[in-house]
Amino acid sequence: VADTILLKRCNTLANVYKVLLDKIVADDVNNMEQ
């Protein structure tokens, strides 16, 4: 059970980082276009 909780936590962190990275990339693209 502990392993499952750890996996879920890692997946949540990975999703958060992915969203943050996507946002940073989008901001960079917007800055380049201006």
mmCIF file of the N, C-alpha and C atoms, coordinates in Angstrom:
data_MODEL
# 
_entry.id   MODEL 
# 
loop_
_atom_site.group_PDB 
_atom_site.id 
_atom_site.type_symbol 
_atom_site.label_atom_id 
_atom_site.label_alt_id 
_atom_site.label_comp_id 
_atom_site.label_asym_id 
_atom_site.label_entity_id 
_atom_site.label_seq_id 
_atom_site.pdbx_PDB_ins_code 
_atom_site.Cartn_x 
_atom_site.Cartn_y 
_atom_site.Cartn_z 
_atom_site.occupancy 
_atom_site.B_iso_or_equiv 
_atom_site.pdbx_formal_charge 
_atom_site.auth_seq_id 
_atom_site.auth_comp_id 
_atom_site.auth_asym_id 
_atom_site.auth_atom_id 
_atom_site.pdbx_PDB_model_num 
ATOM 1   N N  . VAL A 1 1  ? 0.846 -1.210 0.000   1.00 0.00 ? 1  VAL A N  1 
ATOM 2   C CA . VAL A 1 1  ? 0.000 0.000  0.000   1.00 0.00 ? 1  VAL A CA 1 
ATOM 3   C C  . VAL A 1 1  ? 0.876 1.252  0.000   1.00 0.00 ? 1  VAL A C  1 
ATOM 4   N N  . ALA A 1 2  ? 1.947 1.207  0.763   1.00 0.00 ? 2  ALA A N  1 
ATOM 5   C CA . ALA A 1 2  ? 2.834 2.376  0.831   1.00 0.00 ? 2  ALA A CA 1 
ATOM 6   C C  . ALA A 1 2  ? 3.421 2.680  -0.545  1.00 0.00 ? 2  ALA A C  1 
ATOM 7   N N  . ASP A 1 3  ? 3.756 1.619  -1.277  1.00 0.00 ? 3  ASP A N  1 
ATOM 8   C CA . ASP A 1 3  ? 4.324 1.820  -2.614  1.00 0.00 ? 3  ASP A CA 1 
ATOM 9   C C  . ASP A 1 3  ? 3.325 2.544  -3.512  1.00 0.00 ? 3  ASP A C  1 
ATOM 10  N N  . THR A 1 4  ? 2.062 2.161  -3.420  1.00 0.00 ? 4  THR A N  1 
ATOM 11  C CA . THR A 1 4  ? 1.040 2.791  -4.254  1.00 0.00 ? 4  THR A CA 1 
ATOM 12  C C  . THR A 1 4  ? 0.919 4.276  -3.928  1.00 0.00 ? 4  THR A C  1 
ATOM 13  N N  . ILE A 1 5  ? 0.956 4.602  -2.639  1.00 0.00 ? 5  ILE A N  1 
ATOM 14  C CA . ILE A 1 5  ? 0.859 6.010  -2.230  1.00 0.00 ? 5  ILE A CA 1 
ATOM 15  C C  . ILE A 1 5  ? 2.056 6.783  -2.769  1.00 0.00 ? 5  ILE A C  1 
ATOM 16  N N  . LEU A 1 6  ? 3.243 6.180  -2.665  1.00 0.00 ? 6  LEU A N  1 
ATOM 17  C CA . LEU A 1 6  ? 4.448 6.843  -3.175  1.00 0.00 ? 6  LEU A CA 1 
ATOM 18  C C  . LEU A 1 6  ? 4.337 7.056  -4.674  1.00 0.00 ? 6  LEU A C  1 
ATOM 19  N N  . LEU A 1 7  ? 3.855 6.037  -5.382  1.00 0.00 ? 7  LEU A N  1 
ATOM 20  C CA . LEU A 1 7  ? 3.711 6.156  -6.835  1.00 0.00 ? 7  LEU A CA 1 
ATOM 21  C C  . LEU A 1 7  ? 2.747 7.284  -7.179  1.00 0.00 ? 7  LEU A C  1 
ATOM 22  N N  . LYS A 1 8  ? 1.619 7.339  -6.483  1.00 0.00 ? 8  LYS A N  1 
ATOM 23  C CA . LYS A 1 8  ? 0.637 8.397  -6.746  1.00 0.00 ? 8  LYS A CA 1 
ATOM 24  C C  . LYS A 1 8  ? 1.256 9.761  -6.479  1.00 0.00 ? 8  LYS A C  1 
ATOM 25  N N  . ARG A 1 9  ? 2.040 9.847  -5.403  1.00 0.00 ? 9  ARG A N  1 
ATOM 26  C CA . ARG A 1 9  ? 2.665 11.122 -5.055  1.00 0.00 ? 9  ARG A CA 1 
ATOM 27  C C  . ARG A 1 9  ? 3.654 11.530 -6.142  1.00 0.00 ? 9  ARG A C  1 
ATOM 28  N N  . CYS A 1 10 ? 4.436 10.560 -6.624  1.00 0.00 ? 10 CYS A N  1 
ATOM 29  C CA . CYS A 1 10 ? 5.407 10.853 -7.684  1.00 0.00 ? 10 CYS A CA 1 
ATOM 30  C C  . CYS A 1 10 ? 4.685 11.284 -8.952  1.00 0.00 ? 10 CYS A C  1 
ATOM 31  N N  . ASN A 1 11 ? 3.584 10.612 -9.277  1.00 0.00 ? 11 ASN A N  1 
ATOM 32  C CA . ASN A 1 11 ? 2.825 10.972 -10.468 1.00 0.00 ? 11 ASN A CA 1 
ATOM 33  C C  . ASN A 1 11 ? 2.267 12.378 -10.343 1.00 0.00 ? 11 ASN A C  1 
ATOM 34  N N  . THR A 1 12 ? 1.781 12.727 -9.160  1.00 0.00 ? 12 THR A N  1 
ATOM 35  C CA . THR A 1 12 ? 1.250 14.072 -8.945  1.00 0.00 ? 12 THR A CA 1 
ATOM 36  C C  . THR A 1 12 ? 2.349 15.105 -9.133  1.00 0.00 ? 12 THR A C  1 
ATOM 37  N N  . LEU A 1 13 ? 3.519 14.835 -8.559  1.00 0.00 ? 13 LEU A N  1 
ATOM 38  C CA . LEU A 1 13 ? 4.646 15.760 -8.711  1.00 0.00 ? 13 LEU A CA 1 
ATOM 39  C C  . LEU A 1 13 ? 5.035 15.890 -10.174 1.00 0.00 ? 13 LEU A C  1 
ATOM 40  N N  . ALA A 1 14 ? 5.085 14.769 -10.877 1.00 0.00 ? 14 ALA A N  1 
ATOM 41  C CA . ALA A 1 14 ? 5.452 14.785 -12.293 1.00 0.00 ? 14 ALA A CA 1 
ATOM 42  C C  . ALA A 1 14 ? 4.456 15.625 -13.079 1.00 0.00 ? 14 ALA A C  1 
ATOM 43  N N  . ASN A 1 15 ? 3.169 15.483 -12.769 1.00 0.00 ? 15 ASN A N  1 
ATOM 44  C CA . ASN A 1 15 ? 2.150 16.267 -13.466 1.00 0.00 ? 15 ASN A CA 1 
ATOM 45  C C  . ASN A 1 15 ? 2.320 17.750 -13.187 1.00 0.00 ? 15 ASN A C  1 
ATOM 46  N N  . VAL A 1 16 ? 2.614 18.091 -11.935 1.00 0.00 ? 16 VAL A N  1 
ATOM 47  C CA . VAL A 1 16 ? 2.810 19.498 -11.572 1.00 0.00 ? 16 VAL A CA 1 
ATOM 48  C C  . VAL A 1 16 ? 3.995 20.077 -12.343 1.00 0.00 ? 16 VAL A C  1 
ATOM 49  N N  . TYR A 1 17 ? 5.112 19.329 -12.363 1.00 0.00 ? 17 TYR A N  1 
ATOM 50  C CA . TYR A 1 17 ? 6.289 19.820 -13.078 1.00 0.00 ? 17 TYR A CA 1 
ATOM 51  C C  . TYR A 1 17 ? 5.991 19.970 -14.561 1.00 0.00 ? 17 TYR A C  1 
ATOM 52  N N  . LYS A 1 18 ? 5.235 19.032 -15.123 1.00 0.00 ? 18 LYS A N  1 
ATOM 53  C CA . LYS A 1 18 ? 4.915 19.088 -16.549 1.00 0.00 ? 18 LYS A CA 1 
ATOM 54  C C  . LYS A 1 18 ? 4.100 20.344 -16.854 1.00 0.00 ? 18 LYS A C  1 
ATOM 55  N N  . VAL A 1 19 ? 3.125 20.631 -16.007 1.00 0.00 ? 19 VAL A N  1 
ATOM 56  C CA . VAL A 1 19 ? 2.303 21.832 -16.207 1.00 0.00 ? 19 VAL A CA 1 
ATOM 57  C C  . VAL A 1 19 ? 3.169 23.083 -16.105 1.00 0.00 ? 19 VAL A C  1 
ATOM 58  N N  . LEU A 1 20 ? 4.048 23.110 -15.096 1.00 0.00 ? 20 LEU A N  1 
ATOM 59  C CA . LEU A 1 20 ? 4.929 24.270 -14.930 1.00 0.00 ? 20 LEU A CA 1 
ATOM 60  C C  . LEU A 1 20 ? 5.835 24.432 -16.145 1.00 0.00 ? 20 LEU A C  1 
ATOM 61  N N  . LEU A 1 21 ? 6.401 23.326 -16.628 1.00 0.00 ? 21 LEU A N  1 
ATOM 62  C CA . LEU A 1 21 ? 7.286 23.388 -17.795 1.00 0.00 ? 21 LEU A CA 1 
ATOM 63  C C  . LEU A 1 21 ? 6.519 23.890 -19.012 1.00 0.00 ? 21 LEU A C  1 
ATOM 64  N N  . ASP A 1 22 ? 5.310 23.360 -19.225 1.00 0.00 ? 22 ASP A N  1 
ATOM 65  C CA . ASP A 1 22 ? 4.503 23.806 -20.360 1.00 0.00 ? 22 ASP A CA 1 
ATOM 66  C C  . ASP A 1 22 ? 4.244 25.301 -20.261 1.00 0.00 ? 22 ASP A C  1 
ATOM 67  N N  . LYS A 1 23 ? 3.965 25.793 -19.066 1.00 0.00 ? 23 LYS A N  1 
ATOM 68  C CA . LYS A 1 23 ? 3.686 27.219 -18.870 1.00 0.00 ? 23 LYS A CA 1 
ATOM 69  C C  . LYS A 1 23 ? 4.932 28.043 -19.173 1.00 0.00 ? 23 LYS A C  1 
ATOM 70  N N  . ILE A 1 24 ? 6.093 27.583 -18.701 1.00 0.00 ? 24 ILE A N  1 
ATOM 71  C CA . ILE A 1 24 ? 7.342 28.306 -18.947 1.00 0.00 ? 24 ILE A CA 1 
ATOM 72  C C  . ILE A 1 24 ? 7.630 28.362 -20.440 1.00 0.00 ? 24 ILE A C  1 
ATOM 73  N N  . VAL A 1 25 ? 7.464 27.236 -21.120 1.00 0.00 ? 25 VAL A N  1 
ATOM 74  C CA . VAL A 1 25 ? 7.707 27.194 -22.568 1.00 0.00 ? 25 VAL A CA 1 
ATOM 75  C C  . VAL A 1 25 ? 6.751 28.138 -23.283 1.00 0.00 ? 25 VAL A C  1 
ATOM 76  N N  . ALA A 1 26 ? 5.487 28.127 -22.896 1.00 0.00 ? 26 ALA A N  1 
ATOM 77  C CA . ALA A 1 26 ? 4.503 29.004 -23.526 1.00 0.00 ? 26 ALA A CA 1 
ATOM 78  C C  . ALA A 1 26 ? 4.883 30.463 -23.301 1.00 0.00 ? 26 ALA A C  1 
ATOM 79  N N  . ASP A 1 27 ? 5.330 30.798 -22.095 1.00 0.00 ? 27 ASP A N  1 
ATOM 80  C CA . ASP A 1 27 ? 5.745 32.170 -21.800 1.00 0.00 ? 27 ASP A CA 1 
ATOM 81  C C  . ASP A 1 27 ? 6.938 32.557 -22.665 1.00 0.00 ? 27 ASP A C  1 
ATOM 82  N N  . ASP A 1 28 ? 7.897 31.640 -22.825 1.00 0.00 ? 28 ASP A N  1 
ATOM 83  C CA . ASP A 1 28 ? 9.072 31.919 -23.654 1.00 0.00 ? 28 ASP A CA 1 
ATOM 84  C C  . ASP A 1 28 ? 8.650 32.180 -25.089 1.00 0.00 ? 28 ASP A C  1 
ATOM 85  N N  . VAL A 1 29 ? 7.739 31.371 -25.613 1.00 0.00 ? 29 VAL A N  1 
ATOM 86  C CA . VAL A 1 29 ? 7.272 31.545 -26.991 1.00 0.00 ? 29 VAL A CA 1 
ATOM 87  C C  . VAL A 1 29 ? 6.589 32.901 -27.132 1.00 0.00 ? 29 VAL A C  1 
ATOM 88  N N  . ASN A 1 30 ? 5.763 33.264 -26.162 1.00 0.00 ? 30 ASN A N  1 
ATOM 89  C CA . ASN A 1 30 ? 5.081 34.557 -26.204 1.00 0.00 ? 30 ASN A CA 1 
ATOM 90  C C  . ASN A 1 30 ? 6.098 35.693 -26.196 1.00 0.00 ? 30 ASN A C  1 
ATOM 91  N N  . ASN A 1 31 ? 7.143 35.567 -25.391 1.00 0.00 ? 31 ASN A N  1 
ATOM 92  C CA . ASN A 1 31 ? 8.161 36.609 -25.315 1.00 0.00 ? 31 ASN A CA 1 
ATOM 93  C C  . ASN A 1 31 ? 8.903 36.744 -26.635 1.00 0.00 ? 31 ASN A C  1 
ATOM 94  N N  . MET A 1 32 ? 9.178 35.624 -27.301 1.00 0.00 ? 32 MET A N  1 
ATOM 95  C CA . MET A 1 32 ? 9.901 35.666 -28.573 1.00 0.00 ? 32 MET A CA 1 
ATOM 96  C C  . MET A 1 32 ? 9.056 36.311 -29.660 1.00 0.00 ? 32 MET A C  1 
ATOM 97  N N  . GLU A 1 33 ? 7.741 36.088 -29.595 1.00 0.00 ? 33 GLU A N  1 
ATOM 98  C CA . GLU A 1 33 ? 6.872 36.611 -30.647 1.00 0.00 ? 33 GLU A CA 1 
ATOM 99  C C  . GLU A 1 33 ? 6.695 38.117 -30.530 1.00 0.00 ? 33 GLU A C  1 
ATOM 100 N N  . GLN A 1 34 ? 6.868 38.660 -29.321 1.00 0.00 ? 34 GLN A N  1 
ATOM 101 C CA . GLN A 1 34 ? 6.652 40.103 -29.125 1.00 0.00 ? 34 GLN A CA 1 
ATOM 102 C C  . GLN A 1 34 ? 7.802 40.921 -29.685 1.00 0.00 ? 34 GLN A C  1 
# 
